[in-house]
Amino acid sequence: MRAVFATLSRGAAAAWNYVRAVMGDRAYERYVDVARRSGKTPLSAEAFYLDSLERRYSTVSRCC
């Protein structure tokens, strides 16, 4: 029974991590990991969020 529960827990955790990655929720965590590996000081979560908004919306969108 414990093995089944452990397997279900790992599956649920993997599914949750996948959903977070697809939705962009893990973007800051990934950024911090890459910044630390490259020896740079990462931005704060707030500064990262503001920077991502600026990069996304500072250019002209010719969608419609």
C-alpha positions as CSV (number, residue, x, y, z in Angstrom):
1,M,0.0,0.0,0.0
2,R,2.8,2.4,0.8
3,A,4.4,1.7,-2.6
4,V,1.2,2.6,-4.3
5,F,0.8,5.8,-2.4
6,A,4.5,6.8,-3.0
7,T,4.0,6.2,-6.8
8,L,0.8,8.3,-6.8
9,S,2.5,11.0,-4.9
10,R,5.5,11.1,-7.3
11,G,3.1,11.1,-10.3
12,A,1.0,14.0,-8.8
13,A,4.1,16.0,-8.0
14,A,5.4,15.5,-11.6
15,A,2.1,16.5,-13.1
16,W,2.0,19.6,-10.9
17,N,5.5,20.6,-11.9
18,Y,4.6,20.1,-15.5
19,V,1.5,22.4,-15.2
20,R,3.6,25.0,-13.4
21,A,6.2,24.9,-16.2
22,V,3.6,25.2,-18.9
23,M,1.8,28.1,-17.3
24,G,5.1,30.0,-16.6
25,D,4.8,29.8,-12.9
26,R,8.3,28.3,-12.6
27,A,9.9,31.1,-14.7
28,Y,11.5,32.9,-11.7
29,E,12.8,29.6,-10.2
30,R,14.4,28.7,-13.5
31,Y,15.9,32.2,-13.8
32,V,17.4,32.1,-10.3
33,D,18.9,28.6,-11.0
34,V,20.5,29.8,-14.3
35,A,21.7,33.1,-12.8
36,R,23.4,31.3,-9.9
37,R,25.1,28.7,-12.2
38,S,26.4,31.5,-14.3
39,G,27.7,33.4,-11.3
40,K,25.4,36.4,-11.5
41,T,23.3,37.9,-8.8
42,P,19.6,37.2,-9.5
43,L,17.0,39.9,-9.4
44,S,14.4,39.9,-6.7
45,A,11.1,38.3,-7.6
46,E,9.4,41.7,-7.9
47,A,12.1,43.1,-10.2
48,F,12.0,39.9,-12.3
49,Y,8.2,40.2,-12.7
50,L,8.5,43.9,-13.6
51,D,11.3,43.2,-16.1
52,S,9.2,40.4,-17.7
53,L,6.2,42.7,-18.0
54,E,8.4,45.5,-19.6
55,R,9.9,43.0,-22.1
56,R,6.5,41.6,-23.0
57,Y,4.6,44.9,-23.4
58,S,7.2,47.5,-24.4
59,T,7.2,46.6,-28.1
60,V,4.5,47.3,-30.6
61,S,2.2,44.3,-31.1
62,R,0.8,44.1,-34.6
63,C,-1.6,41.3,-33.8
64,C,-4.9,42.8,-34.7
